[in-house]
Amino acid sequence: MKFFSVARKTRTEQRFTPKMGRLDTRVTYIRKVVLGIPYRTLHKYRETYYGEVKCCTDCRLEY
């Protein structure tokens, strides 16, 4: 049994960007998992409408 592993999970979230306003986007979380329990988020990114991959720090969560 592995103690540490890395897991990816994708879910839909609402984001706000100044140019496009509110949008629903798929956000992928890369998390460190210890004994099956998520421990820490290593990175999260989203895919844009045009297929680009962007980091989630460039858009705000509130609107």
C-alpha distances in whole Angstrom, upper triangle without the diagonal:
4,7,9,10,14,15,19,21,25,27,31,33,36,37,41,43,46,47,46,45,43,40,37,35,31,29,25,23,20,18,15,13,11,8,10,14,16,17,20,22,22,25,26,29,31,33,37,39,40,37,36,33,34,32,33,34,38,38,39,37,40,44
4,6,7,11,13,16,19,23,25,29,31,34,35,38,40,43,44,43,43,40,38,35,32,29,26,23,20,17,15,12,10,8,7,9,12,14,14,16,18,18,21,23,26,28,30,34,37,38,34,33,30,31,29,29,31,34,35,36,35,38,41
4,7,10,13,17,19,23,25,29,30,33,34,37,39,42,43,42,42,39,37,35,32,29,26,22,19,17,14,10,8,6,5,8,10,12,11,14,16,17,20,22,25,28,30,34,37,38,34,34,30,30,28,28,30,33,34,34,33,36,40
4,7,10,14,16,20,23,26,27,30,31,34,35,39,40,39,39,36,34,32,29,26,23,19,16,13,11,7,6,5,7,8,10,10,10,11,13,13,16,19,22,25,27,31,34,35,31,30,27,27,24,25,26,30,31,31,30,33,37
4,7,10,13,17,20,23,25,28,29,32,33,37,38,36,36,34,32,29,26,23,20,16,14,11,9,6,5,7,8,8,10,10,10,11,12,12,14,16,19,22,24,28,30,31,28,27,23,24,22,23,24,28,29,29,28,32,35
4,7,10,14,17,20,21,25,25,28,29,33,34,33,33,31,28,26,23,19,16,13,10,7,6,5,6,9,11,10,11,9,10,10,10,9,11,13,15,18,20,24,27,28,24,23,20,20,18,19,21,24,25,26,25,29,32
4,7,10,13,17,19,22,23,26,28,31,32,30,30,28,25,23,20,16,14,10,8,6,5,6,7,10,12,10,10,8,11,11,10,10,11,12,14,16,18,22,24,25,22,22,18,19,18,18,20,23,24,25,23,27,30
4,7,10,14,15,19,20,23,24,28,29,27,27,25,22,19,16,12,10,7,6,5,6,9,10,14,15,13,13,10,13,12,10,10,10,9,11,13,14,18,21,22,19,18,15,16,15,15,18,21,21,22,21,24,27
4,7,10,12,16,17,21,23,27,27,25,25,22,19,16,14,10,8,6,5,7,8,11,12,15,17,14,13,11,14,13,11,12,11,10,11,12,14,17,19,21,18,18,15,16,15,15,18,20,20,21,19,22,25
4,7,10,13,15,18,20,24,24,22,22,19,16,13,10,6,6,4,6,9,11,15,15,19,20,17,17,14,17,16,13,14,12,9,10,9,11,14,16,18,15,16,13,14,14,13,17,18,18,19,17,20,22
4,7,10,12,16,18,22,23,20,20,16,14,10,8,6,6,7,8,12,13,17,17,21,22,19,18,15,18,17,14,16,14,11,11,10,12,14,16,18,16,17,15,15,15,13,17,18,17,17,15,18,20
4,7,10,13,16,19,20,17,16,13,10,7,6,4,6,9,11,15,17,20,21,24,26,22,21,19,21,20,17,18,16,13,12,10,11,12,13,17,16,16,15,15,15,13,16,17,15,15,13,15,17
4,6,10,13,17,18,15,14,10,8,6,6,6,7,10,12,15,17,21,22,25,27,24,22,19,21,19,16,18,16,12,12,10,12,13,14,17,17,17,15,14,14,11,14,15,12,12,9,12,13
4,7,10,14,15,12,10,7,6,5,6,9,9,13,15,18,20,24,25,28,30,27,25,22,24,22,19,21,18,14,13,11,13,13,14,17,17,17,16,15,15,12,14,14,11,10,7,9,10
4,7,10,12,10,8,6,5,6,7,10,10,13,15,18,20,24,26,29,31,29,27,23,24,22,19,20,17,13,12,10,12,11,13,16,16,16,15,13,12,9,11,10,7,7,5,7,8
4,7,9,7,5,4,6,9,10,13,13,17,18,21,23,27,29,32,35,32,30,27,27,24,21,22,19,16,15,13,14,12,14,17,18,17,16,14,14,11,11,10,6,6,6,7,6
4,6,6,5,7,8,11,11,14,15,18,20,23,25,28,31,34,37,34,32,29,29,26,23,23,20,17,15,13,14,12,13,15,17,15,15,13,13,11,11,8,6,7,9,10,9
4,6,6,9,11,14,15,18,18,22,23,26,28,32,34,38,40,38,36,32,32,29,26,26,23,20,18,16,17,14,15,17,19,18,18,15,16,14,14,11,8,9,11,11,9
4,6,9,11,14,15,18,19,22,24,27,30,33,36,39,42,39,37,34,34,31,28,28,24,21,19,16,16,13,13,15,17,16,17,15,17,15,16,12,10,12,14,14,12
4,7,7,11,12,16,17,20,23,26,29,32,34,38,40,38,36,32,33,30,27,27,24,20,18,15,14,11,11,13,16,15,16,15,17,15,16,13,11,12,13,14,12
4,6,10,12,16,17,21,23,26,28,32,34,37,40,37,35,31,32,30,26,27,24,20,18,16,16,13,13,16,18,18,18,17,17,15,16,14,10,10,11,11,8
4,7,10,13,14,18,20,24,26,30,31,35,37,34,32,29,30,27,24,25,22,19,17,14,15,13,13,16,18,18,18,16,17,14,16,14,10,10,9,9,7
4,6,10,12,16,18,22,24,28,29,33,35,32,30,27,28,26,23,24,21,17,15,12,12,10,10,14,15,15,15,14,15,13,15,14,11,11,11,12,11
4,7,9,13,16,19,22,25,27,30,32,29,27,24,26,24,21,22,19,15,14,11,11,10,10,14,14,15,15,14,15,13,16,15,12,13,11,13,13
4,6,10,13,16,19,23,24,28,30,27,25,22,24,22,19,19,16,12,10,7,7,7,8,12,11,12,11,11,12,11,14,14,12,13,12,14,15
4,7,10,13,16,20,21,25,26,23,22,19,21,20,16,17,14,11,9,6,7,8,10,13,11,12,11,11,12,11,14,15,13,15,14,17,18
4,7,10,13,16,18,22,24,21,20,17,18,16,13,13,10,7,6,5,7,10,12,15,13,12,10,10,9,8,12,13,12,13,12,16,18
4,7,10,13,15,19,21,18,17,14,16,14,11,11,8,6,5,6,9,12,15,16,14,13,10,11,10,10,13,15,15,16,15,19,21
4,6,10,12,16,18,15,14,11,12,10,7,8,6,4,7,9,12,15,18,20,17,16,13,12,11,10,13,16,16,17,15,19,22
4,7,10,13,16,14,13,10,11,9,6,6,5,6,9,11,14,18,21,22,19,18,14,14,12,12,15,17,18,19,19,22,25
4,6,10,13,11,10,6,7,6,4,5,7,9,12,15,18,21,24,26,23,21,18,17,15,15,16,20,20,21,20,23,27
4,7,10,9,9,6,6,5,6,7,10,12,15,18,21,25,28,29,26,24,21,20,18,18,19,23,24,24,23,26,30
4,6,6,5,4,5,7,9,10,13,15,18,21,23,27,30,31,28,27,24,23,21,21,22,26,26,27,25,28,32
4,5,5,6,6,9,12,13,16,18,22,24,27,31,34,35,32,31,27,27,24,24,25,29,29,30,28,31,34
4,6,8,9,13,15,17,20,21,24,27,29,33,36,37,34,33,30,30,27,27,29,32,32,32,30,33,37
4,7,9,12,14,16,18,19,22,24,27,30,33,34,31,31,28,28,26,25,27,30,30,30,28,31,34
4,6,10,12,14,17,18,21,23,26,29,32,34,31,30,27,27,24,23,25,28,28,28,25,28,32
4,6,8,11,13,14,17,20,23,26,29,31,28,27,23,23,20,19,21,24,24,24,22,25,28
4,7,10,13,14,18,21,24,27,30,32,29,28,24,23,20,19,20,24,24,24,22,25,29
4,6,9,11,15,18,21,25,28,29,27,25,21,20,17,16,17,20,21,21,20,23,26
4,6,7,11,14,18,21,24,26,23,21,18,16,13,12,13,17,18,18,17,20,24
4,7,10,14,17,20,24,25,22,20,16,15,12,12,13,17,18,19,19,22,25
4,7,10,14,17,20,21,18,16,12,11,8,9,10,13,15,16,16,20,23
4,7,10,13,17,18,16,14,10,9,6,6,9,11,12,14,13,17,20
4,7,10,13,14,12,10,7,6,4,5,9,10,11,13,13,17,19
4,6,10,11,9,8,6,5,6,6,10,10,10,13,13,16,18
4,7,8,6,6,5,6,9,10,13,13,12,15,16,19,20
4,5,5,5,6,7,10,11,14,12,12,15,16,18,18
4,6,7,10,11,14,14,17,15,14,17,18,20,20
4,6,9,11,15,16,18,16,16,19,21,23,23
4,7,9,13,15,18,16,17,20,21,23,24
4,6,10,12,15,13,14,18,19,22,23
4,7,10,12,12,13,16,17,21,22
4,6,9,8,10,13,15,18,19
4,6,6,9,12,13,17,18
4,6,6,8,9,13,15
4,6,7,9,13,15
4,7,10,13,14
4,7,9,10
4,6,7
4,7
4
